[in-house]
Amino acid sequence: MHSSLDNVRSWLEEREECLSPFASKSKTSRGRARPESSSPVRLEFQRDRDRILHSNSFRRLKHKTQVFIAPVGDHYVTRLTHTLEVSQIARTISRALNLNEDLTEAISLGHDLGHTPFGHIGEDVLNELHPGGFRHYEQSLRIVDLLEKAGRGLNLTWEVRDGILNHSKTRVIEIMGENWGQIGTLEGQVCKIADVVAYINHDIDDAVRAGIITVEDIPSSSTAILGYSRSERINTLVCDIIRSSWAVRGEGKSRNPAIKMSPRVREATRRLHEFLYQQVYTFSSAQPDAENARKIVRTLYYYFDAHRDLLPPEYQDPEHQVVDYIAAMTDQYAQRKALELGL
C-alpha cells in the first residue's frame, strides 16, 4: 500500500477544528503580505515556525547575552536557551488550554530575534543613539519582514507577526495591568506571559550562580506562594495560569476570555520581578563588563555611521542600516569587530 500526501492537509485542518473556539485556526489566518501556495503537509503556522527555526537570526541567538555578559561557566542562560524555555512553557499552557500549539511555538521562537549583542544594555545604547530610537521587538519584526533571506524576509502570517511585535512588556512590569499592552491572539498572550515565567526564574538561578544573590535573599513573601526552587516556581506559575485561564477552552459562557494569573500569584510574581530589578539587573548593568559592552556598541555605531561604505550590502536602508548591522551581531562578533577596527 502506497502512502499519499493528498489528505494530510485536510486531516491537519480537521484536527484544528477540535481546538477551543477561541483558538486561532490556520485556515482563518489573516494571511501573508505575499500570498503563497499552500503546503500539502504543513499548515501555515507550522511553516512559520520552521522558517524561524531555520533562519540565520535564530542561530545567532546562541551567542547573544540574556543578562550576564561573557559569564565564566557553561550553564548561564543565553538568548537562545531563554527562547527555547519560553517555547516549552508556552506550548505546555497552550496544549492544556486547547489553543493552537503551532502558532504558540512560532511566536515563541521568533519573539527575541531582534535582540542586540549584550542584551538590554546594547538595546539601551542603540535606543539612545539612533534618531528613531530602538526597540528589540520592532527589530524582530524588521528581521522577519525585511532582513532575513537577503532582504526578502520570511513572509510570515499576520498572527505570528502580531505576536512577535506585541510580546514585550514595560520594564516595571504590571502583569495583565493597564501597561501590559494588547495582542491579537490568545496564543500571543500565552507567549507573552510565558516569557515572564521563563526569565524571572532562570535569571534568579543565574544571579545565584554568579554570586550576586543567595537563595536566602529571594523574598519569602514570593517563595512561600510560588516555591523555593526553579522547578517549583515554574510549576506553580504554569498551573495557576492554566487554572485562571480555563475559560479560554470555551467550555463556559465567557465571550472574551484572556490568559491571566490569579491575583495572589500575580502579586507574588510582581514582587519577585521587582526584587530582580533592584538586586540583579541594576547591579549587573553597573559592572565593568557592562560598561565595556556599552563602549563597544557606542563606538561601533559611530564608526559605521561615518563609514557606511563598509557595511555589508544586505543592509541598504539608509535610515536603519547601521542599527540593522549592529543589532544582528552576536556578543563575540561585536567584540571581535571592535578589535579589528582598533576601536
C-alpha positions as CSV (number, residue, x, y, z in Angstrom):
1,M,0.0,0.0,0.0
2,H,1.4,3.4,-1.0
3,S,1.2,6.4,1.2
4,S,-0.3,9.6,-0.2
5,L,0.0,13.2,0.7
6,D,-3.3,14.1,-0.7
7,N,-5.3,14.0,2.5
8,V,-2.6,15.2,5.0
9,R,-3.6,18.9,4.9
10,S,-7.3,18.1,5.3
11,W,-6.5,15.9,8.2
12,L,-4.4,18.6,9.9
13,E,-7.2,21.1,9.4
14,E,-9.7,18.7,10.9
15,R,-7.5,18.4,14.0
16,E,-7.5,22.2,14.3
17,E,-11.4,22.1,14.4
18,C,-11.1,20.2,17.7
19,L,-9.3,23.2,19.3
20,S,-11.0,25.8,21.5
21,P,-13.5,28.0,19.7
22,F,-11.2,30.9,20.8
23,A,-8.1,29.4,19.3
24,S,-6.5,30.7,16.1
25,K,-7.0,28.4,13.1
26,S,-4.6,28.3,10.2
27,K,-7.4,28.3,7.6
28,T,-8.9,31.6,9.1
29,S,-5.5,33.3,9.3
30,R,-5.3,36.9,8.1
31,G,-2.7,35.6,5.7
32,R,0.7,36.8,4.5
33,A,1.8,40.0,2.8
34,R,2.7,38.0,-0.3
35,P,0.3,35.2,-1.0
36,E,1.8,31.7,-1.4
37,S,0.6,28.3,-2.5
38,S,-0.2,26.0,0.4
39,S,2.0,23.1,1.6
40,P,0.5,19.6,1.3
41,V,1.9,18.5,4.7
42,R,2.1,21.6,6.9
43,L,-0.4,24.3,7.9
44,E,0.5,27.9,7.8
45,F,1.7,28.4,11.4
46,Q,3.8,25.2,11.1
47,R,5.5,26.8,8.1
48,D,6.2,30.0,10.0
49,R,7.7,28.0,12.9
50,D,10.0,26.2,10.5
51,R,11.1,29.4,8.7
52,I,12.1,31.0,12.0
53,L,13.9,27.9,13.3
54,H,16.0,27.7,10.1
55,S,16.8,31.4,9.9
56,N,20.3,32.9,10.5
57,S,18.9,35.2,13.1
58,F,17.7,32.3,15.2
59,R,21.1,30.6,15.1
60,R,22.8,33.8,16.2
61,L,20.8,33.8,19.5
62,K,23.2,31.2,20.9
63,H,25.9,33.8,21.2
64,K,23.8,36.7,22.5
65,T,23.6,37.7,26.1
66,Q,20.5,37.2,28.2
67,V,21.5,39.1,31.4
68,F,25.1,38.3,32.2
69,I,27.8,39.4,29.8
70,A,30.7,37.0,29.0
71,P,30.0,34.8,32.1
72,V,32.5,32.3,33.2
73,G,30.7,29.0,33.0
74,D,28.7,26.9,30.6
75,H,25.3,26.9,32.4
76,Y,24.3,30.5,32.1
77,V,21.2,31.3,30.1
78,T,21.8,32.7,26.6
79,R,19.2,34.4,24.4
80,L,18.7,31.0,22.6
81,T,18.2,28.9,25.7
82,H,15.8,31.5,27.0
83,T,13.8,31.3,23.7
84,L,13.6,27.5,24.0
85,E,12.4,27.7,27.6
86,V,9.7,30.2,26.6
87,S,8.6,27.9,23.8
88,Q,8.4,24.9,26.2
89,I,6.4,26.8,28.8
90,A,4.1,28.4,26.2
91,R,3.4,25.1,24.5
92,T,2.5,23.4,27.8
93,I,0.0,26.2,28.6
94,S,-1.4,26.2,25.1
95,R,-1.9,22.5,25.0
96,A,-3.7,22.4,28.3
97,L,-6.0,25.3,27.2
98,N,-6.6,23.6,23.8
99,L,-5.1,26.5,21.9
100,N,-3.1,26.4,18.7
101,E,0.3,25.0,19.7
102,D,1.8,25.6,16.3
103,L,1.1,29.3,16.5
104,T,2.3,29.5,20.1
105,E,5.6,27.8,19.1
106,A,6.2,30.1,16.1
107,I,5.7,33.3,18.2
108,S,7.8,31.9,21.0
109,L,10.7,31.0,18.7
110,G,10.6,34.4,16.9
111,H,9.9,36.8,19.8
112,D,13.5,37.7,20.6
113,L,15.2,37.6,17.1
114,G,15.8,41.4,17.2
115,H,17.8,41.5,20.4
116,T,21.2,43.2,20.2
117,P,24.5,42.0,21.4
118,F,24.9,42.3,25.2
119,G,21.2,42.1,25.9
120,H,19.3,45.1,27.1
121,I,22.5,47.1,27.5
122,G,23.0,47.0,23.7
123,E,19.4,47.9,23.2
124,D,19.6,50.9,25.5
125,V,22.7,52.2,23.7
126,L,21.1,51.9,20.3
127,N,17.9,53.5,21.5
128,E,20.0,56.4,22.8
129,L,22.0,56.9,19.6
130,H,19.6,56.1,16.8
131,P,17.4,59.1,15.8
132,G,14.3,56.9,15.6
133,G,15.0,55.0,18.8
134,F,15.5,51.3,19.0
135,R,13.2,48.6,20.5
136,H,14.1,44.9,20.1
137,Y,10.5,43.8,19.4
138,E,10.3,46.2,16.4
139,Q,13.6,45.0,15.2
140,S,12.4,41.4,15.5
141,L,9.6,42.3,13.1
142,R,12.1,44.0,10.7
143,I,14.1,40.8,10.7
144,V,11.2,38.6,9.7
145,D,9.7,41.1,7.3
146,L,12.8,42.6,5.6
147,L,16.2,41.4,6.6
148,E,16.2,37.6,6.5
149,K,16.8,35.8,3.2
150,A,18.8,38.6,1.6
151,G,16.1,41.2,2.0
152,R,13.1,39.0,1.1
153,G,12.1,38.3,4.7
154,L,10.3,35.2,5.9
155,N,6.8,36.4,4.8
156,L,5.1,35.2,8.0
157,T,1.4,35.2,8.8
158,W,-0.2,38.2,10.4
159,E,-0.8,36.2,13.7
160,V,2.8,35.3,14.1
161,R,4.0,38.9,13.3
162,D,1.5,40.3,15.7
163,G,2.7,38.0,18.5
164,I,6.3,38.9,17.9
165,L,5.7,42.7,17.8
166,N,3.5,42.8,20.9
167,H,5.2,40.3,23.2
168,S,7.3,42.9,25.1
169,K,6.4,44.4,28.5
170,T,7.3,47.6,30.3
171,R,10.4,47.3,32.4
172,V,8.5,47.7,35.6
173,I,6.0,45.0,34.9
174,E,2.3,45.1,35.6
175,I,1.2,41.6,34.7
176,M,-2.1,42.0,32.9
177,G,-2.3,45.6,34.2
178,E,-3.0,48.7,32.2
179,N,0.5,48.8,30.9
180,W,0.5,45.2,29.8
181,G,-0.3,46.0,26.2
182,Q,-2.5,44.5,23.6
183,I,-2.0,41.4,21.5
184,G,-4.2,39.9,18.8
185,T,-4.5,36.3,19.7
186,L,-4.7,34.2,22.8
187,E,-1.7,32.3,21.6
188,G,0.2,35.6,21.6
189,Q,-1.0,36.2,25.2
190,V,0.4,32.8,26.2
191,C,3.8,33.6,24.8
192,K,3.9,37.0,26.5
193,I,3.2,35.5,29.9
194,A,5.5,32.5,29.3
195,D,8.3,35.0,28.6
196,V,7.8,36.3,32.2
197,V,7.7,32.9,33.7
198,A,10.9,31.9,32.0
199,Y,13.1,34.9,32.6
200,I,12.1,35.5,36.2
201,N,13.1,32.0,37.1
202,H,16.2,31.5,35.1
203,D,17.5,35.0,36.0
204,I,17.3,34.1,39.7
205,D,19.3,30.9,39.1
206,D,22.0,32.8,37.1
207,A,22.2,35.5,39.8
208,V,22.7,32.9,42.4
209,R,25.3,31.2,40.2
210,A,27.1,34.5,39.7
211,G,27.2,35.2,43.5
212,I,25.1,38.3,43.2
213,I,22.3,37.0,45.5
214,T,21.8,33.9,47.6
215,V,18.7,31.7,47.7
216,E,18.0,33.2,51.2
217,D,17.8,36.7,49.6
218,I,14.7,35.8,47.5
219,P,11.7,37.4,49.1
220,S,9.9,34.9,51.3
221,S,6.6,36.6,50.5
222,S,7.1,35.3,47.0
223,T,8.7,31.9,47.6
224,A,6.0,31.0,50.2
225,I,3.5,31.2,47.4
226,L,5.5,30.3,44.3
227,G,8.0,27.8,45.7
228,Y,11.6,27.7,46.7
229,S,13.2,26.1,43.7
230,R,13.1,27.0,40.0
231,S,11.0,23.9,39.1
232,E,8.6,24.5,41.9
233,R,8.1,28.1,40.9
234,I,7.6,27.4,37.2
235,N,5.1,24.6,38.0
236,T,3.2,26.8,40.3
237,L,3.0,29.6,37.8
238,V,2.1,27.4,34.8
239,C,-0.6,25.6,36.8
240,D,-2.0,28.9,38.1
241,I,-2.1,30.4,34.6
242,I,-3.9,27.3,33.2
243,R,-6.4,27.3,36.1
244,S,-7.1,31.0,36.0
245,S,-7.4,31.0,32.2
246,W,-9.7,27.9,32.0
247,A,-12.5,29.9,30.2
248,V,-10.2,30.0,27.2
249,R,-11.1,26.4,26.5
250,G,-14.6,27.6,25.5
251,E,-16.4,25.3,28.0
252,G,-18.1,28.1,29.8
253,K,-20.1,31.2,28.9
254,S,-17.3,33.7,28.7
255,R,-17.3,35.6,25.4
256,N,-13.9,37.4,25.9
257,P,-11.6,35.1,27.8
258,A,-7.9,36.0,28.5
259,I,-4.7,34.5,29.7
260,K,-4.1,35.5,33.3
261,M,-2.9,34.6,36.7
262,S,-4.8,34.6,40.0
263,P,-4.4,37.9,42.0
264,R,-2.3,36.1,44.7
265,V,0.1,34.5,42.3
266,R,0.3,37.7,40.2
267,E,1.3,39.8,43.2
268,A,3.9,37.3,44.3
269,T,5.3,37.3,40.7
270,R,5.4,41.1,40.7
271,R,7.3,41.2,44.0
272,L,9.8,38.7,42.6
273,H,10.2,40.8,39.4
274,E,10.8,44.0,41.5
275,F,13.4,42.2,43.6
276,L,15.3,41.2,40.4
277,Y,15.3,44.7,39.1
278,Q,16.6,46.1,42.4
279,Q,19.1,43.4,43.3
280,V,20.2,41.8,40.0
281,Y,19.5,43.9,36.9
282,T,20.7,47.2,38.4
283,F,23.8,45.5,39.8
284,S,24.6,43.7,36.6
285,S,24.3,46.8,34.4
286,A,26.8,48.6,36.7
287,Q,29.6,46.1,36.3
288,P,32.8,46.7,34.3
289,D,31.7,44.2,31.7
290,A,28.5,46.1,31.2
291,E,30.3,49.4,30.7
292,N,32.7,47.8,28.3
293,A,29.7,46.5,26.3
294,R,28.2,50.0,26.2
295,K,31.5,51.3,24.9
296,I,31.7,48.7,22.1
297,V,28.2,49.3,20.9
298,R,28.6,53.0,21.0
299,T,31.9,53.1,19.2
300,L,30.7,50.6,16.5
301,Y,27.7,52.8,15.9
302,Y,29.7,56.0,15.5
303,Y,32.3,54.2,13.3
304,F,29.8,52.6,10.9
305,D,27.6,55.7,10.8
306,A,30.7,57.5,9.5
307,H,31.8,54.6,7.2
308,R,28.7,53.3,5.6
309,D,30.5,52.1,2.6
310,L,32.0,49.3,4.8
311,L,28.6,47.9,5.7
312,P,27.5,44.6,4.2
313,P,25.4,45.0,1.0
314,E,22.3,43.4,2.6
315,Y,21.9,46.5,4.8
316,Q,20.7,49.1,2.4
317,D,18.0,51.1,4.2
318,P,19.8,54.4,4.9
319,E,17.6,55.1,8.0
320,H,18.3,51.7,9.6
321,Q,21.3,50.2,8.0
322,V,23.7,50.9,10.9
323,V,21.4,49.7,13.6
324,D,20.4,46.7,11.5
325,Y,24.0,45.7,11.2
326,I,24.9,46.2,14.8
327,A,21.7,44.6,16.2
328,A,22.4,41.5,14.2
329,M,25.8,41.0,15.8
330,T,26.5,38.4,18.4
331,D,28.4,39.4,21.5
332,Q,31.5,37.7,20.2
333,Y,31.3,39.2,16.8
334,A,30.8,42.7,18.2
335,Q,33.9,42.3,20.4
336,R,35.9,40.9,17.5
337,K,34.8,43.6,15.1
338,A,35.8,46.3,17.6
339,L,39.2,44.8,18.0
340,E,39.7,44.5,14.2
341,L,38.9,48.2,13.8
342,G,41.1,49.2,16.6
343,L,38.2,50.8,18.5
